[in-house]
């Protein structure tokens, strides 16, 4: 792209205007006292005067703002910890509920097994089957009904 002289001058002026604040900021500030005792500040001191560079002090930290920030960060961390704790508790409760449901279903299946076929129940022990005695079957029925009350929250007949 070819620039005409007027365009070059405009681009140069624009560039200088954009860089001027940075150039001014980069220059130091000086303090000097004139012959009448007046204090002056400027970027370029007169040649015949002893000038001292002025250091720009950063503003003192706002302690109250810093404390508010620290409290907010601490509160944020505590809130995250509480959220994690609540999420973990929900997961534990969900797992406990899942296990309770499984136990309920197993107890109901056991009750059905103990009451079907006219009460004649066979069990497998050491790769052999045997028929439960009525007393043992009644004890198992009572245990199973208790499990149903515990895990299912209702009474089993």
C-alpha positions as CSV (number, residue, x, y, z in Angstrom):
1,X,0.0,0.0,0.0
2,X,1.4,3.4,-1.0
3,X,0.8,6.3,1.4
4,X,0.6,9.9,0.1
5,X,2.5,12.5,2.1
6,X,-0.7,13.8,3.8
7,X,-1.7,10.3,4.8
8,X,1.8,9.7,6.2
9,X,1.6,12.9,8.2
10,X,-1.8,12.0,9.6
11,X,-0.5,8.5,10.6
12,X,2.6,9.9,12.2
13,X,0.5,12.5,14.2
14,X,-1.9,9.8,15.3
15,X,0.9,7.5,16.4
16,X,2.5,10.3,18.4
17,X,-0.8,11.3,20.0
18,X,-1.3,7.7,21.1
19,X,2.2,7.4,22.4
20,X,2.3,10.8,24.2
21,X,0.7,9.7,27.4
22,X,3.2,6.8,27.8
23,X,6.1,9.1,27.0
24,X,5.0,11.7,29.5
25,X,4.4,9.1,32.1
26,X,7.8,7.6,31.5
27,X,9.5,10.9,32.2
28,X,10.2,11.7,35.8
29,X,8.8,14.6,37.8
30,X,11.1,17.1,39.5
31,X,10.8,19.5,42.4
32,X,12.7,22.7,42.8
33,X,12.7,25.9,44.7
34,X,13.1,29.2,42.8
35,X,15.0,32.4,44.0
36,X,11.9,33.7,45.8
37,X,11.4,30.4,47.7
38,X,8.5,29.2,45.6
39,X,8.2,25.4,45.2
40,X,7.7,24.2,41.6
41,X,7.1,20.8,40.0
42,X,7.7,19.8,36.4
43,X,9.1,17.3,34.0
44,X,12.1,19.4,33.0
45,X,13.7,21.7,35.7
46,X,15.5,24.8,34.7
47,X,19.2,24.3,34.1
48,X,20.5,26.7,36.7
49,X,18.4,25.2,39.6
50,X,19.1,22.1,41.7
51,X,16.1,19.9,41.3
52,X,15.2,16.7,43.2
53,X,13.4,13.8,41.5
54,X,10.0,13.2,42.9
55,X,9.2,9.6,43.6
56,X,5.6,8.7,43.0
57,X,4.4,6.9,46.0
58,X,1.7,4.3,45.6
59,X,-1.3,5.0,47.7
60,X,-1.3,3.3,51.0
61,X,-3.2,0.0,51.0
62,X,-6.8,0.3,52.0
63,X,-6.8,-2.0,55.0
64,X,-10.6,-2.1,55.2
65,X,-10.8,-3.2,51.6
66,X,-8.2,-5.8,52.1
67,X,-10.0,-7.2,55.1
68,X,-13.3,-7.2,53.2
69,X,-11.6,-9.1,50.4
70,X,-10.1,-11.6,52.8
71,X,-13.4,-12.2,54.5
72,X,-15.1,-12.6,51.1
73,X,-12.5,-15.2,50.0
74,X,-12.8,-17.0,53.3
75,X,-16.6,-17.0,53.0
76,X,-16.3,-18.3,49.5
77,X,-14.0,-21.1,50.6
78,X,-16.4,-21.9,53.5
79,X,-19.4,-21.9,51.1
80,X,-17.5,-24.3,48.7
81,X,-16.6,-26.6,51.7
82,X,-20.3,-26.6,52.8
83,X,-21.4,-27.4,49.2
84,X,-18.9,-30.2,49.0
85,X,-20.0,-31.5,52.4
86,X,-23.7,-31.3,51.4
87,X,-23.0,-33.1,48.1
88,X,-21.1,-35.8,49.9
89,X,-24.0,-36.2,52.4
90,X,-26.5,-36.4,49.5
91,X,-24.4,-39.1,47.9
92,X,-24.2,-41.1,51.2
93,X,-27.9,-40.8,51.6
94,X,-28.6,-41.9,48.0
95,X,-26.2,-44.9,48.5
96,X,-27.9,-45.8,51.8
97,X,-31.3,-45.6,50.1
98,X,-30.2,-47.8,47.3
99,X,-28.9,-50.4,49.7
100,X,-32.1,-50.2,51.8
101,X,-34.2,-50.8,48.6
102,X,-32.0,-53.8,47.6
103,X,-32.4,-55.2,51.1
104,X,-36.1,-54.7,51.0
105,X,-36.4,-56.5,47.7
106,X,-34.3,-59.4,48.9
107,X,-36.3,-59.7,52.1
108,X,-39.6,-59.8,50.1
109,X,-38.1,-62.5,47.8
110,X,-37.1,-64.5,50.9
111,X,-40.6,-64.2,52.4
112,X,-42.1,-65.4,49.1
113,X,-39.8,-68.3,49.1
114,X,-40.6,-69.2,52.7
115,X,-44.3,-69.1,52.1
116,X,-44.8,-70.6,48.7
117,X,-45.4,-74.3,48.0
118,X,-47.4,-74.8,51.1
119,X,-44.5,-74.0,53.4
120,X,-42.3,-76.8,52.1
121,X,-38.9,-75.1,51.6
122,X,-35.7,-76.8,50.5
123,X,-32.3,-75.2,51.2
124,X,-28.9,-76.0,49.8
125,X,-26.1,-76.7,52.2
126,X,-22.7,-78.2,51.2
127,X,-24.0,-79.1,47.7
128,X,-27.0,-81.0,49.1
129,X,-30.6,-80.0,49.5
130,X,-32.7,-80.5,52.6
131,X,-36.2,-79.6,53.6
132,X,-36.5,-77.1,56.4
133,X,-38.2,-78.2,59.6
134,X,-41.3,-76.2,60.4
135,X,-39.8,-74.7,63.6
136,X,-36.7,-73.4,61.6
137,X,-39.0,-72.1,58.8
138,X,-41.1,-70.2,61.3
139,X,-38.0,-68.7,62.9
140,X,-36.8,-67.6,59.4
141,X,-40.2,-66.2,58.6
142,X,-40.1,-64.0,61.7
143,X,-36.6,-62.8,60.9
144,X,-37.6,-62.1,57.3
145,X,-40.7,-60.1,58.4
146,X,-38.5,-58.1,60.8
147,X,-36.2,-57.3,57.9
148,X,-39.1,-56.2,55.8
149,X,-40.3,-53.9,58.6
150,X,-36.8,-52.5,58.9
151,X,-35.9,-52.1,55.2
152,X,-39.3,-51.6,53.6
153,X,-41.0,-49.7,56.4
154,X,-44.1,-51.8,56.4
155,X,-45.5,-55.0,57.9
156,X,-45.2,-58.3,56.1
157,X,-47.8,-61.0,56.5
